[in-house]
Amino acid sequence: MNEKNRDVVTIAITGATATGKTALAIALASRHDGEIISCDSMQIYRGMDIGTAKPTKDEMSCVPHHMIDILDPGEPYSCARYVKEARAIINDIISRGRLPIICGGTGLYLDALISGNVFSEEPDESTTNDIRSSLLQFAQEHGADALHRRLRDVDPEAAASIHPNNIRRVARALEIYLKTGMTKTSWDAKSRSGENALPALVIGLRFADRNLHRHIIMKRCEKMFDTGLVDEVRRLYEEGKLATGTASQAIGYKEIIPYILGQSSREEVLTSLYTATCQYAKRQETWFRRRDYVHWIDVDDYATGIKPFADLIHLAEDICFGNS
């Protein structure tokens, strides 16, 4: 590790989709003896390469990458498992004197990883789904108020902060209690204590001009479509790997299925893919905007070539390591 960054434990590069996170993370890792830990809930799946904008083989050959291609589509995965496995990798990288660089836009995973705000023991996905389904079924049969009363009985503070009609939030608070034996109020207080926090310097990439970001998203969608995404989705679909589970809901996959079934045109599927990606980018922006740990960089001029990419690297280095 470079002498000047010896006090930096971990770096994270985050932000919405199509902001250039991968390129910057690889550049920093190459210059500072780094290894990259993906923080993308879909890049964990094997065979889902183009639609998840996974780093290419050439890119991954330049710098060690972790948490990519660890599961087959359809296999269950959880935020808690991600944190456990990513933390172990980060500790190993640090022990070898190298710099861990987290890269990705899955806000829930990143937030849990660096804040420690995750269940220490979380049931497998099938158990989680059973609990959630049972609570939602209870609300359907007995009413939202009845579900809210159940929450009020075990966690009156959380119940007071959640409207009874917000069934999903009520169910989520009850789910926390049923899974961990700890109320949501107690869990939130424990999380705020920072006892499991990971010291990390987080850089967020964003566009000041939303129209420019949308234009780049459209170009990315077109490139994915024309360079193999259809064949990738067709193969996974025919293998039955997009039938159930988290992977089946991945943006860039569910939108393509009507096209391979002959139910939509190229123009229609591109519009659907573009719209879904823009909506996802907006949700990411909203999530990260609320996180005060993010150091923001506007990437408009770098994306359009007004400023060279090298300047972006140097700016990120100044934020991370200072000028010493």
C-alpha positions in Angstrom: 0.0 0.0 0.0 1.2 3.5 -0.8 2.8 5.2 2.2 0.4 8.2 2.0 -2.7 6.1 2.3 -1.6 4.0 5.3 -4.3 5.5 7.5 -7.2 4.7 5.1 -8.7 1.4 6.2 -11.2 0.9 3.4 -12.5 2.9 0.4 -16.0 2.6 -1.1 -17.0 3.9 -4.5 -20.8 4.1 -4.8 -23.6 5.9 -6.5 -26.4 5.2 -9.0 -26.1 3.0 -12.0 -24.1 4.2 -15.0 -22.0 6.8 -13.1 -18.6 5.2 -13.7 -18.0 3.4 -10.4 -16.2 0.4 -11.9 -13.7 2.4 -13.9 -12.8 4.6 -10.9 -12.5 1.7 -8.5 -10.2 -0.2 -10.9 -8.0 2.9 -11.4 -7.6 3.4 -7.7 -7.0 -0.2 -7.0 -4.3 -0.3 -9.7 -2.5 2.7 -8.3 -2.8 1.8 -4.6 -2.3 -1.9 -4.3 -6.1 -2.4 -3.9 -8.5 -5.2 -4.3 -12.2 -4.7 -5.2 -15.1 -6.1 -3.3 -18.3 -5.9 -5.3 -21.3 -4.4 -3.6 -23.9 -5.3 -6.1 -26.7 -7.7 -5.2 -26.9 -9.0 -8.8 -23.3 -9.3 -9.7 -23.0 -12.2 -7.2 -24.9 -14.4 -9.8 -23.0 -16.5 -12.3 -24.0 -16.0 -15.9 -25.6 -12.6 -15.3 -22.8 -10.6 -16.9 -24.1 -8.1 -19.4 -27.3 -7.1 -17.7 -25.6 -6.4 -14.4 -22.7 -4.4 -16.0 -20.3 -6.8 -14.4 -16.6 -6.0 -14.9 -15.2 -7.7 -18.0 -12.6 -10.5 -17.8 -9.9 -8.1 -18.9 -10.9 -5.6 -16.1 -10.9 -8.4 -13.5 -7.6 -9.7 -14.7 -5.9 -6.3 -13.9 -7.1 -6.2 -10.2 -8.4 -8.9 -7.9 -12.2 -8.8 -7.6 -14.3 -10.4 -4.9 -18.0 -11.2 -4.3 -18.7 -11.7 -8.0 -20.0 -15.0 -9.5 -20.5 -16.7 -6.2 -24.0 -18.1 -6.7 -26.2 -19.5 -9.5 -29.3 -17.5 -10.3 -32.2 -18.6 -8.2 -30.1 -19.4 -5.1 -31.2 -17.4 -2.0 -28.9 -14.7 -0.5 -29.3 -12.1 2.2 -27.8 -8.8 3.3 -26.6 -10.4 6.5 -24.7 -13.1 4.5 -23.2 -10.4 2.3 -21.9 -8.5 5.3 -20.5 -11.6 6.9 -18.7 -12.7 3.7 -17.5 -9.2 2.6 -16.2 -8.4 6.1 -14.1 -11.6 6.1 -12.6 -10.6 2.7 -11.9 -7.1 3.8 -10.1 -8.3 6.9 -8.0 -10.6 4.8 -7.1 -7.9 2.3 -6.0 -5.6 5.2 -4.0 -8.4 6.8 -2.0 -8.7 3.6 -1.2 -5.0 3.6 -3.4 -4.1 0.7 -6.3 -1.7 0.3 -9.9 -2.9 0.2 -12.1 -0.9 -2.3 -15.8 -1.6 -2.1 -17.5 -0.9 -5.4 -21.3 -0.9 -6.2 -24.6 0.7 -5.9 -26.7 -1.7 -3.7 -27.3 0.8 -1.0 -28.7 -1.6 1.6 -25.6 -3.8 1.4 -23.2 -0.9 1.6 -25.1 0.8 4.5 -25.1 -2.5 6.4 -21.5 -3.3 5.6 -20.0 0.0 6.9 -22.5 0.8 9.7 -23.0 -2.7 11.1 -26.8 -2.2 10.8 -27.6 -5.8 9.9 -29.0 -8.7 11.8 -26.1 -10.7 13.3 -28.0 -13.9 12.6 -30.6 -13.9 9.8 -32.6 -16.9 8.7 -32.2 -18.2 5.3 -34.4 -16.6 2.6 -37.0 -19.3 2.7 -37.6 -18.7 6.4 -37.6 -15.0 5.9 -40.2 -15.3 3.1 -42.4 -17.6 5.2 -42.5 -15.0 8.1 -43.2 -12.1 5.8 -45.9 -14.0 3.9 -47.5 -15.1 7.1 -47.7 -11.5 8.4 -49.1 -10.2 5.2 -51.7 -13.0 5.1 -52.6 -12.1 8.7 -53.2 -8.5 7.7 -55.3 -9.6 4.7 -57.5 -11.8 6.9 -57.8 -9.7 10.0 -57.1 -6.2 8.8 -54.2 -3.6 9.0 -55.2 -2.5 12.5 -55.0 -6.0 13.9 -51.4 -6.4 12.5 -50.5 -3.0 13.9 -51.8 -4.1 17.4 -49.5 -7.1 17.3 -46.6 -4.7 16.7 -47.8 -2.4 19.5 -47.9 -5.3 21.9 -44.2 -6.0 21.4 -42.7 -2.7 20.3 -45.0 0.3 21.1 -42.3 2.8 20.1 -42.0 1.4 16.6 -45.8 1.1 16.4 -46.2 4.8 17.2 -43.9 5.8 14.4 -45.5 3.6 11.7 -49.0 4.3 10.3 -51.3 1.2 10.6 -52.1 1.4 6.9 -48.4 1.0 6.0 -48.7 -2.7 6.2 -45.3 -3.5 4.7 -43.4 -1.4 7.3 -45.5 -2.8 10.1 -44.8 -6.3 8.9 -41.1 -5.5 8.5 -40.9 -4.3 12.2 -42.6 -7.5 13.3 -40.4 -9.6 11.1 -37.3 -8.2 12.9 -38.7 -9.2 16.2 -39.7 -12.6 15.1 -36.4 -13.3 13.5 -34.1 -11.9 16.1 -36.0 -11.7 19.4 -35.1 -8.0 19.4 -37.5 -5.2 18.8 -36.9 -2.8 15.9 -36.5 0.0 18.4 -33.8 -1.9 20.2 -32.1 -2.9 17.0 -32.1 0.6 15.6 -30.5 1.9 18.9 -27.8 -0.8 18.7 -27.1 0.0 15.1 -26.7 3.7 15.9 -24.1 2.9 18.5 -21.7 2.0 15.8 -20.3 -1.0 17.7 -20.0 -3.0 14.5 -19.1 -0.1 12.2 -16.4 -0.5 9.5 -14.2 2.6 9.1 -14.6 3.5 5.4 -14.2 6.6 3.3 -17.1 6.6 0.8 -17.0 8.5 -2.5 -20.3 8.9 -4.3 -20.5 9.5 -8.1 -23.5 11.5 -9.4 -24.6 13.6 -12.3 -25.7 17.2 -11.7 -27.5 17.1 -15.0 -30.2 14.4 -14.8 -30.9 14.6 -18.5 -27.3 13.7 -19.2 -27.5 10.8 -16.9 -30.6 9.6 -18.6 -28.9 9.9 -22.0 -26.0 7.8 -20.8 -28.4 5.2 -19.4 -30.1 4.9 -22.8 -26.8 4.5 -24.6 -25.9 1.8 -22.1 -29.2 0.0 -22.6 -28.7 0.1 -26.4 -25.2 -1.3 -26.1 -26.2 -4.1 -23.8 -29.1 -5.0 -26.1 -26.8 -5.1 -29.2 -23.8 -6.9 -27.6 -25.4 -10.0 -26.2 -27.9 -9.3 -23.5 -30.7 -11.0 -25.5 -28.7 -14.2 -25.8 -27.7 -14.0 -22.1 -31.3 -13.7 -21.0 -32.5 -16.4 -23.4 -29.9 -18.9 -22.1 -30.8 -18.2 -18.4 -34.5 -18.3 -19.2 -34.3 -21.6 -21.0 -32.2 -23.1 -18.2 -35.0 -22.1 -15.8 -32.7 -19.8 -13.8 -35.0 -16.8 -14.0 -38.1 -18.5 -12.8 -37.9 -17.6 -9.1 -35.8 -15.8 -6.6 -34.1 -12.4 -6.5 -32.3 -12.9 -9.8 -35.7 -13.2 -11.6 -36.5 -9.6 -10.7 -33.1 -8.2 -11.9 -33.4 -5.1 -14.1 -32.2 -6.0 -17.6 -33.6 -9.5 -17.4 -37.3 -9.4 -16.7 -37.7 -6.7 -19.3 -36.1 -8.8 -22.0 -38.2 -11.9 -21.5 -41.2 -10.6 -23.5 -38.9 -9.9 -26.4 -37.4 -13.4 -26.5 -41.0 -14.8 -26.3 -41.9 -12.7 -29.4 -44.3 -10.6 -27.3 -42.6 -7.2 -27.8 -40.5 -5.4 -30.4 -36.9 -4.1 -30.0 -38.2 -0.6 -29.5 -40.7 -1.6 -26.9 -38.2 -3.7 -24.9 -35.6 -0.9 -25.0 -38.1 1.6 -23.7 -39.1 -0.8 -20.9 -35.4 -1.4 -20.0 -34.6 2.3 -20.1 -37.6 3.3 -18.0 -36.8 0.6 -15.4 -33.2 1.6 -15.2 -34.0 5.3 -14.8 -36.4 4.5 -12.0 -33.8 2.3 -10.3 -31.2 5.1 -10.6 -33.6 7.5 -9.0 -34.2 5.2 -6.1 -30.4 4.8 -5.6 -30.0 8.6 -5.7 -32.7 9.0 -3.1 -31.1 6.4 -0.8 -27.6 7.7 -1.0 -28.6 11.4 -0.7 -29.7 10.6 2.8 -26.4 9.2 3.8 -24.1 11.8 5.4 -21.1 9.6 5.1 -20.8 10.1 1.3 -18.3 12.5 -0.3 -19.9 13.5 -3.6 -18.2 14.0 -7.0 -20.2 15.3 -10.0 -19.1 13.3 -13.0 -20.8 15.3 -15.8 -17.6 16.8 -17.2 -15.7 13.5 -17.1 -18.5 11.6 -18.7 -18.6 14.0 -21.6 -14.9 14.3 -22.0 -14.7 18.0 -21.0 -12.3 16.9 -18.3 -9.9 13.9 -18.6 -10.6 10.8 -16.5 -7.1 11.3 -14.9 -8.5 14.4 -13.2 -11.3 12.3 -11.7 -8.8 9.9 -10.3 -6.7 12.7 -8.8 -9.7 14.2 -7.2 -10.8 11.0 -5.7 -7.2 10.5 -4.4 -7.3 13.9 -2.8 -10.5 13.1 -1.0 -9.2 9.7 0.2 -5.6 10.4 1.0 -5.1 14.2 1.0 -2.2 15.9 -0.7 0.5 14.7 1.6 
